[in-house]
Amino acid sequence: MPALFPQRRPVLSRLGVKLFVIILVVNVVISGLVFLAVSRSIDRGFIDYLETTQTSRAETLAEGLAEEWQRRGDWQWLRDDMSAWHRLVRRQLWPGDGPPPQGIDRRLGDPGDFVLHDSNGLPVIGLRPSEDDQANGSELHWLPIISQGEQVGALGYRPPQQLMARMDRIFLSRQQRNLGIIVASLALASLLLAGGLSWWLGGRTGHMALATRRLTEGDYDIRLPEHGGDELSRLSHDFNVLAATLEANREARQRWVSDIAHELRTPLAVLRGEIEAMQDGIRPMNDDNLGSLAQEVGQLERLVADLRLLAQSDAGVLEVSLAPLDLAETLASRLEERRDWLDNQGIDLEIQITERAPIRGDLQRLRQLWHNLLDNTCAYTQAPGRLRVSLECDKEIARITWEDTAPGVPERELAHLTERLYRVEGSRNRASGGSGLGLSIATALVTAHGGSMQATNSALGGLCWTLEFPLLKEDMHEHRA
């Protein structure tokens, strides 16, 4: 059973520290920029509001004063009665019977913030003194009072900057304080978010780094837990697949070395025994005994040649000289050559090949492929038996079906038939067939031709091999015609 990586308390890794710093710095910078931008926007927007509002009300008051001048003819009535000035300002700026509004609007219409001079520049209504005026100086904005085309006076009013500095800076300070609290809260939330995220992500990546280190040290049974459907979970899944593949490859390599040693040990033991028997004089050194030795040596040579071919296939350097040829012709001719041999084995051959199948192939390698398939059929098909080989072309594929009679192969064993040195019965009895490399070599040869080879159960009661080869494209239209 694979060992699941133990859940450990997350540790603060370098990646976690980097993520923490990056997230925190980015959020603090963004919060600071937001604070500056919003604070400036509030400040500038509020001043613009004051300027527009104060100018509009000053213009309204100037029109009302012009009407009063036209009706009364002078400003003496305002000099004599200060309360009349307050009533006039209230009536012009807040018409109606209701009380004036409170807050900033009331401050913008304060009678003490307006100055009235006559046509000679003499004050009629003076400016009420304030501490801000003494500290900053009082610079008024002026509007002429026009009655029947003649200037009869001038109305002065405080600029918005003075109004804000005097009475409304409290409003702005409160807004900026509230904004500062919001930004501070965002910074605190960013701190917690960055810390939590870096802690969590650092812990998961730390587990992955430790598991990867153990994997490089040869501990292939290590597995990472898979939780959720995020990218890290998919990465854990891919890591587990990689670890399982490496573990399977290690087991296959160990089994492969063990099987090769077993295959080599048998003929070597036979050779050693016969040679020692000849040396001891137990067996004479005649042609029959030397022929037996030559047969064992030949079997060793075939095994070594098969191993070399598979090694070349694994390295991608298998020597294959591809050239245009007719797959149907080479298959049919090879089967006819071995018909008598199959008859002697008690196997009846049935060929169903009626059309051409142009491909790019290596004639010698294809003959080796047919030879391996025929040897496998003869080794495992009980006599009397039957072998049926058919070929058909479908679109861009030439498909060969190779079927024989009983015995069959269990469904669970089909996927393992092309594994090297694999036998269904699980024994190493050499009487049941060759070295166990024939089907592996056949698969390698088919793959070298750009094709595929798959095993299924045959309708005849035995095994069915389906081989597919890509047709030669330039001859496809001619073939169909």
C-alpha positions as CSV (number, residue, x, y, z in Angstrom):
1,M,0.0,0.0,0.0
2,P,1.3,3.5,-0.9
3,A,2.3,5.5,2.2
4,L,0.1,8.7,2.4
5,F,2.1,11.7,3.3
6,P,1.4,12.5,7.0
7,Q,-0.5,15.7,7.7
8,R,1.9,18.0,9.6
9,R,1.3,21.4,11.1
10,P,2.0,24.0,8.4
11,V,5.4,25.6,8.7
12,L,6.4,29.1,7.5
13,S,8.4,28.5,4.3
14,R,10.4,30.9,2.2
15,L,7.5,30.9,-0.4
16,G,5.1,31.7,2.4
17,V,7.2,34.6,3.6
18,K,7.5,36.0,0.1
19,L,3.8,35.7,-0.5
20,F,3.1,37.4,2.8
21,V,5.4,40.3,2.0
22,I,4.1,40.7,-1.5
23,I,0.4,40.6,-0.6
24,L,0.9,42.9,2.4
25,V,2.9,45.5,0.5
26,V,0.6,45.5,-2.5
27,N,-2.5,45.9,-0.2
28,V,-0.9,48.6,1.9
29,V,0.2,50.6,-1.2
30,I,-3.2,50.3,-2.7
31,S,-4.9,51.3,0.5
32,G,-2.5,54.3,0.8
33,L,-3.2,55.4,-2.8
34,V,-6.9,55.0,-2.2
35,F,-6.7,57.1,0.9
36,L,-4.7,59.9,-0.8
37,A,-7.0,59.9,-3.9
38,V,-10.3,59.9,-1.9
39,S,-9.0,62.5,0.6
40,R,-7.9,64.8,-2.2
41,S,-11.1,64.2,-4.0
42,I,-13.2,65.1,-0.9
43,D,-11.0,68.2,-0.2
44,R,-11.1,69.5,-3.8
45,G,-14.8,68.6,-4.3
46,F,-15.8,70.3,-1.1
47,I,-14.0,73.5,-2.0
48,D,-15.6,73.5,-5.5
49,Y,-19.0,73.0,-3.8
50,L,-18.4,76.0,-1.5
51,E,-17.3,78.2,-4.4
52,T,-20.3,77.4,-6.5
53,T,-22.8,77.7,-3.6
54,Q,-21.3,80.9,-2.2
55,T,-21.1,82.6,-5.6
56,S,-24.7,81.6,-6.4
57,R,-26.0,83.0,-3.1
58,A,-24.0,86.1,-3.4
59,E,-25.5,86.7,-6.9
60,T,-29.0,86.2,-5.5
61,L,-28.3,88.6,-2.6
62,A,-26.9,91.2,-5.1
63,E,-30.1,91.1,-7.2
64,G,-32.2,91.5,-4.1
65,L,-30.1,94.5,-2.9
66,A,-30.5,96.1,-6.4
67,E,-34.3,95.8,-6.1
68,E,-34.2,97.3,-2.6
69,W,-32.1,100.2,-3.8
70,Q,-34.6,100.8,-6.6
71,R,-37.5,100.9,-4.2
72,R,-35.8,102.9,-1.4
73,G,-33.2,105.0,-3.3
74,D,-30.3,104.7,-0.7
75,W,-28.6,102.5,1.9
76,Q,-29.3,104.6,4.9
77,W,-32.0,102.3,6.2
78,L,-29.5,99.5,6.5
79,R,-27.1,101.8,8.4
80,D,-29.8,102.7,10.8
81,D,-31.1,99.1,11.4
82,M,-28.7,96.2,11.5
83,S,-31.5,93.8,12.0
84,A,-33.0,94.8,8.7
85,W,-29.8,93.4,7.1
86,H,-30.2,90.1,8.7
87,R,-33.9,89.9,7.7
88,L,-33.0,90.9,4.1
89,V,-30.3,88.2,3.8
90,R,-32.6,85.5,5.3
91,R,-35.5,86.5,2.9
92,Q,-33.3,86.5,-0.2
93,L,-31.4,83.3,0.5
94,W,-34.1,81.2,2.2
95,P,-37.5,82.4,1.0
96,G,-40.6,81.0,2.7
97,D,-41.9,80.8,6.2
98,G,-39.8,77.8,7.4
99,P,-36.6,78.2,9.5
100,P,-33.2,78.3,7.7
101,P,-31.5,74.9,7.3
102,Q,-28.8,73.9,9.7
103,G,-25.2,72.8,9.0
104,I,-23.1,73.9,6.1
105,D,-25.9,75.6,4.1
106,R,-26.7,77.8,7.1
107,R,-23.0,78.7,7.4
108,L,-22.8,79.6,3.7
109,G,-25.6,82.1,4.2
110,D,-24.5,83.7,7.4
111,P,-25.1,87.6,7.1
112,G,-21.8,88.2,8.9
113,D,-20.0,86.7,5.9
114,F,-21.2,89.5,3.5
115,V,-20.1,93.1,3.2
116,L,-22.0,96.0,1.5
117,H,-20.3,99.1,0.2
118,D,-22.1,102.1,-1.4
119,S,-21.2,103.5,-4.8
120,N,-18.5,105.6,-3.2
121,G,-16.8,102.6,-1.7
122,L,-17.9,103.5,1.9
123,P,-19.0,100.6,4.1
124,V,-22.7,100.2,4.7
125,I,-22.5,96.8,6.3
126,G,-19.0,95.8,7.6
127,L,-17.4,92.4,7.9
128,R,-17.7,90.7,11.2
129,P,-14.2,90.1,12.6
130,S,-13.0,86.5,13.3
131,E,-9.8,84.8,14.5
132,D,-9.2,83.4,11.1
133,D,-9.3,86.8,9.5
134,Q,-6.6,88.0,11.9
135,A,-4.4,84.9,11.2
136,N,-4.8,84.6,7.5
137,G,-5.9,88.0,6.3
138,S,-9.3,88.8,4.9
139,E,-9.5,88.8,1.0
140,L,-13.1,89.3,-0.2
141,H,-14.7,88.5,-3.5
142,W,-16.8,91.4,-4.9
143,L,-19.9,91.6,-7.0
144,P,-21.3,94.9,-8.4
145,I,-24.9,95.9,-7.5
146,I,-26.5,97.3,-10.7
147,S,-29.8,99.2,-10.6
148,Q,-31.2,100.5,-13.9
149,G,-27.8,100.3,-15.6
150,E,-26.0,102.1,-12.8
151,Q,-23.7,100.7,-10.1
152,V,-25.2,101.7,-6.8
153,G,-22.9,99.6,-4.6
154,A,-20.8,96.5,-4.2
155,L,-21.4,93.2,-2.3
156,G,-18.4,91.4,-0.9
157,Y,-18.3,87.9,0.5
158,R,-15.8,85.6,2.1
159,P,-14.0,83.1,-0.3
160,P,-14.7,79.4,0.3
161,Q,-11.1,78.8,1.6
162,Q,-11.8,81.1,4.5
163,L,-15.1,79.6,5.2
164,M,-13.7,76.1,5.2
165,A,-10.8,77.1,7.4
166,R,-13.1,78.8,9.8
167,M,-16.0,76.5,10.2
168,D,-16.0,73.4,8.0
169,R,-12.6,71.9,8.5
170,I,-14.2,69.9,11.3
171,F,-16.4,68.2,8.6
172,L,-13.3,67.4,6.5
173,S,-11.3,66.2,9.4
174,R,-14.1,63.8,10.4
175,Q,-14.4,62.5,6.8
176,Q,-10.6,62.0,6.6
177,R,-10.7,60.3,10.0
178,N,-13.4,57.9,8.9
179,L,-11.5,57.2,5.7
180,G,-8.4,56.6,7.8
181,I,-10.2,54.1,9.9
182,I,-11.4,52.3,6.8
183,V,-7.9,52.2,5.3
184,A,-6.5,51.0,8.6
185,S,-9.2,48.3,8.7
186,L,-8.3,47.3,5.1
187,A,-4.6,47.1,6.1
188,L,-5.4,44.9,9.1
189,A,-7.6,42.7,6.9
190,S,-4.8,42.5,4.4
191,L,-2.3,41.6,7.1
192,L,-4.6,38.7,8.3
193,L,-5.3,37.6,4.8
194,A,-1.7,37.7,3.7
195,G,-0.6,35.8,6.9
196,G,-3.3,33.2,6.6
197,L,-2.8,32.6,2.9
198,S,1.0,32.4,3.1
199,W,0.7,30.1,6.1
200,W,-1.7,27.8,4.3
201,L,0.1,27.9,0.9
202,G,3.5,27.6,2.5
203,G,2.4,24.5,4.4
204,R,1.0,22.8,1.3
205,T,4.0,23.7,-0.8
206,G,6.3,22.7,2.0
207,H,4.7,19.2,2.1
208,M,5.2,19.0,-1.7
209,A,8.8,20.0,-1.5
210,L,9.5,17.4,1.3
211,A,7.6,14.7,-0.7
212,T,9.6,15.6,-3.9
213,R,12.9,15.3,-2.0
214,R,11.9,11.9,-0.7
215,L,10.8,10.9,-4.2
216,T,14.2,11.9,-5.6
217,E,15.8,9.7,-2.9
218,G,13.9,6.7,-4.2
219,D,10.9,6.6,-1.8
220,Y,8.4,6.0,-4.6
221,D,5.6,4.8,-2.3
222,I,5.1,8.4,-1.0
223,R,1.7,10.0,-1.7
224,L,0.3,13.4,-1.1
225,P,-3.3,14.0,0.1
226,E,-5.7,15.3,-2.5
227,H,-8.3,17.7,-1.1
228,G,-10.6,20.0,-3.2
229,G,-10.4,20.8,-6.9
230,D,-7.9,23.6,-7.0
231,E,-4.6,23.7,-8.9
232,L,-2.6,22.5,-5.8
233,S,-4.9,19.5,-5.6
234,R,-4.4,18.7,-9.2
235,L,-0.7,19.1,-8.7
236,S,-0.9,16.7,-5.8
237,H,-2.7,14.3,-8.1
238,D,-0.1,14.6,-10.8
239,F,2.6,14.0,-8.2
240,N,0.9,10.9,-7.0
241,V,0.6,9.7,-10.6
242,L,4.3,10.3,-11.2
243,A,5.2,8.5,-8.0
244,A,3.0,5.5,-8.9
245,T,4.5,5.4,-12.4
246,L,8.1,5.5,-11.0
247,E,7.1,2.8,-8.5
248,A,5.7,0.7,-11.3
249,N,8.8,1.2,-13.4
250,R,11.1,0.2,-10.5
251,E,9.1,-2.9,-9.9
252,A,9.0,-3.7,-13.7
253,R,12.8,-3.1,-13.9
254,Q,13.4,-5.4,-10.9
255,R,11.1,-8.0,-12.4
256,W,12.7,-7.6,-15.8
257,V,16.2,-8.1,-14.4
258,S,15.0,-11.1,-12.5
259,D,13.2,-12.6,-15.5
260,I,16.3,-12.1,-17.8
261,A,18.5,-13.8,-15.2
262,H,16.0,-16.7,-15.1
263,E,15.9,-17.0,-18.8
264,L,19.7,-17.0,-19.1
265,R,20.2,-19.4,-16.2
266,T,18.3,-22.3,-17.8
267,P,20.3,-22.6,-21.1
268,L,23.6,-21.8,-19.3
269,A,22.9,-24.5,-16.7
270,V,22.2,-27.0,-19.6
271,L,25.4,-26.0,-21.3
272,R,27.5,-26.3,-18.1
273,G,26.0,-29.7,-17.4
274,E,26.6,-31.1,-20.8
275,I,30.2,-29.7,-21.0
276,E,31.0,-31.1,-17.5
277,A,29.5,-34.5,-18.6
278,M,31.8,-34.5,-21.6
279,Q,34.8,-33.5,-19.5
280,D,34.1,-36.3,-17.1
281,G,33.7,-38.8,-19.9
282,I,30.1,-39.5,-19.0
283,R,28.9,-38.3,-22.4
284,P,31.0,-38.8,-25.5
285,M,31.9,-35.7,-27.6
286,N,30.1,-36.7,-30.8
287,D,28.0,-34.8,-33.3
288,D,24.7,-35.3,-31.4
289,N,26.0,-33.9,-28.2
290,L,27.8,-31.0,-29.9
291,G,24.5,-30.3,-31.8
292,S,22.7,-30.1,-28.5
293,L,25.3,-27.6,-27.3
294,A,24.9,-25.6,-30.5
295,Q,21.1,-25.6,-30.0
296,E,21.4,-24.1,-26.5
297,V,23.9,-21.5,-27.8
298,G,21.5,-20.6,-30.6
299,Q,18.7,-20.1,-28.1
300,L,21.0,-17.8,-26.1
301,E,21.8,-15.9,-29.2
302,R,18.1,-15.4,-30.1
303,L,17.4,-14.3,-26.5
304,V,20.2,-11.7,-26.6
305,A,19.1,-10.5,-30.1
306,D,15.5,-10.1,-28.8
307,L,16.8,-8.2,-25.7
308,R,18.9,-5.9,-28.0
309,L,15.9,-5.2,-30.2
310,L,13.7,-4.2,-27.2
311,A,16.5,-2.0,-25.9
312,Q,16.8,-0.3,-29.2
313,S,13.0,0.2,-29.3
314,D,13.0,1.7,-25.8
315,A,15.8,4.1,-26.8
316,G,14.0,5.0,-30.0
317,V,16.9,3.8,-32.2
318,L,15.3,0.7,-33.6
319,E,16.6,0.2,-37.1
320,V,13.6,0.3,-39.5
321,S,14.0,1.2,-43.2
322,L,10.5,2.3,-44.3
323,A,9.6,2.1,-47.9
324,P,6.4,1.9,-49.9
325,L,5.1,-1.7,-50.0
326,D,1.8,-3.7,-50.1
327,L,1.0,-4.9,-46.6
328,A,-1.5,-7.4,-48.0
329,E,1.0,-9.0,-50.3
330,T,3.8,-9.5,-47.6
331,L,1.3,-10.9,-45.1
332,A,-0.3,-13.3,-47.6
333,S,3.0,-14.6,-48.9
334,R,4.4,-15.2,-45.4
335,L,1.3,-17.1,-44.4
336,E,1.3,-19.3,-47.5
337,E,5.0,-20.0,-46.8
338,R,4.1,-21.3,-43.3
339,R,0.9,-23.2,-44.3
340,D,2.5,-26.6,-44.4
341,W,4.3,-25.9,-41.1
342,L,0.9,-25.0,-39.5
343,D,-0.6,-28.1,-40.9
344,N,2.1,-30.2,-39.2
345,Q,1.2,-28.5,-36.0
346,G,-2.5,-29.4,-36.4
347,I,-3.6,-25.8,-37.1
348,D,-5.8,-25.1,-40.1
349,L,-5.0,-21.7,-41.8
350,E,-7.8,-19.5,-43.1
351,I,-6.8,-16.3,-45.1
352,Q,-9.3,-13.5,-45.9
353,I,-7.2,-10.9,-47.8
354,T,-8.8,-9.5,-50.9
355,E,-7.5,-6.0,-51.4
356,R,-4.3,-4.0,-51.5
357,A,-3.0,-2.1,-48.4
358,P,-0.2,0.3,-49.4
359,I,1.9,1.4,-46.4
360,R,5.4,2.5,-45.6
361,G,7.1,-0.4,-44.0
362,D,10.2,-2.5,-43.6
363,L,9.9,-5.9,-45.3
364,Q,12.3,-7.7,-43.0
365,R,10.8,-6.3,-39.9
366,L,7.3,-7.2,-41.1
367,R,8.4,-10.8,-41.7
368,Q,9.8,-10.8,-38.2
369,L,6.4,-9.6,-36.9
370,W,4.5,-12.4,-38.8
371,H,7.0,-14.9,-37.5
372,N,6.5,-13.9,-33.9
373,L,2.7,-14.0,-34.2
374,L,2.8,-17.4,-35.9
375,D,5.2,-18.8,-33.2
376,N,2.8,-17.5,-30.5
377,T,-0.2,-19.1,-32.1
378,C,1.6,-22.4,-32.5
379,A,2.9,-22.3,-28.9
380,Y,-0.4,-21.8,-27.3
381,T,-3.1,-23.1,-29.7
382,Q,-4.3,-26.6,-29.0
383,A,-4.4,-29.0,-31.9
384,P,-6.5,-29.5,-33.8
385,G,-7.0,-25.7,-34.0
386,R,-7.6,-23.0,-36.5
387,L,-6.0,-19.6,-37.4
388,R,-8.0,-17.0,-39.3
389,V,-6.2,-13.9,-40.6
390,S,-8.2,-11.1,-42.3
391,L,-7.2,-7.7,-43.7
392,E,-9.5,-4.8,-44.5
393,C,-8.9,-1.1,-45.1
394,D,-11.1,1.6,-43.4
395,K,-10.5,5.2,-44.3
396,E,-6.8,5.8,-43.5
397,I,-6.2,2.6,-41.6
398,A,-5.3,-0.9,-42.7
399,R,-6.6,-3.3,-40.1
400,I,-5.4,-6.9,-39.6
401,T,-7.4,-9.3,-37.5
402,W,-5.4,-12.3,-36.2
403,E,-7.7,-14.9,-34.5
404,D,-7.0,-18.4,-33.2
405,T,-8.9,-21.1,-31.3
406,A,-8.8,-22.3,-27.7
407,P,-7.4,-21.9,-25.2
408,G,-8.5,-18.3,-24.5
409,V,-7.0,-15.8,-22.1
410,P,-8.8,-14.4,-19.1
411,E,-10.0,-10.8,-19.6
412,R,-7.9,-9.5,-16.8
413,E,-4.7,-10.9,-18.4
414,L,-5.2,-9.3,-21.9
415,A,-3.5,-6.0,-21.0
416,H,-0.4,-7.9,-19.7
417,L,0.2,-10.1,-22.8
418,T,2.7,-7.7,-24.4
419,E,4.7,-7.2,-21.2
420,R,8.2,-8.7,-21.4
421,L,8.6,-12.2,-20.2
422,Y,5.0,-12.4,-19.2
423,R,3.1,-15.7,-19.4
424,V,-0.5,-16.2,-18.6
425,E,0.0,-19.5,-16.7
426,G,2.6,-17.8,-14.5
427,S,5.2,-20.5,-14.9
428,R,8.7,-20.4,-16.4
429,N,8.3,-23.7,-18.2
430,R,10.1,-23.3,-21.5
431,A,8.0,-26.1,-23.0
432,S,5.1,-23.8,-23.2
433,G,6.8,-21.5,-25.7
434,G,9.7,-19.2,-26.3
435,S,11.4,-16.7,-24.1
436,G,8.3,-14.6,-23.5
437,L,9.6,-11.7,-25.6
438,G,7.8,-12.4,-28.9
439,L,4.7,-10.4,-28.2
440,S,6.7,-7.5,-26.8
441,I,8.9,-7.5,-29.9
442,A,5.7,-7.7,-32.1
443,T,4.3,-4.6,-30.3
444,A,7.6,-2.7,-30.8
445,L,7.7,-3.6,-34.5
446,V,4.1,-2.4,-35.0
447,T,4.8,0.8,-33.1
448,A,7.9,1.4,-35.2
449,H,5.6,1.4,-38.3
450,G,3.3,4.0,-36.7
451,G,0.6,1.4,-35.9
452,S,-1.0,-0.1,-32.8
453,M,-1.6,-3.7,-31.5
454,Q,-4.4,-4.7,-29.2
455,A,-5.5,-8.1,-27.7
456,T,-9.1,-9.2,-27.2
457,N,-10.9,-12.5,-26.9
458,S,-11.6,-14.2,-30.2
459,A,-15.0,-15.5,-31.4
460,L,-13.2,-18.7,-32.2
461,G,-12.5,-19.3,-28.6
462,G,-8.9,-18.2,-28.4
463,L,-7.1,-14.9,-28.7
464,C,-7.7,-12.1,-31.2
465,W,-5.0,-9.6,-32.1
466,T,-6.0,-6.4,-33.9
467,L,-3.2,-4.7,-35.8
468,E,-3.7,-1.2,-37.3
469,F,-1.3,0.4,-39.8
470,P,-1.6,3.9,-41.4
471,L,-2.2,3.6,-45.1
472,L,0.1,5.4,-47.6
473,K,-1.7,8.7,-48.2
474,E,-0.5,9.3,-51.8
475,D,-1.9,5.9,-52.8
476,M,-5.2,6.1,-50.9
477,H,-7.3,7.6,-53.7
478,E,-5.8,5.2,-56.2
479,H,-6.5,2.3,-53.8
480,R,-10.2,3.3,-53.4
481,A,-10.6,3.7,-57.1
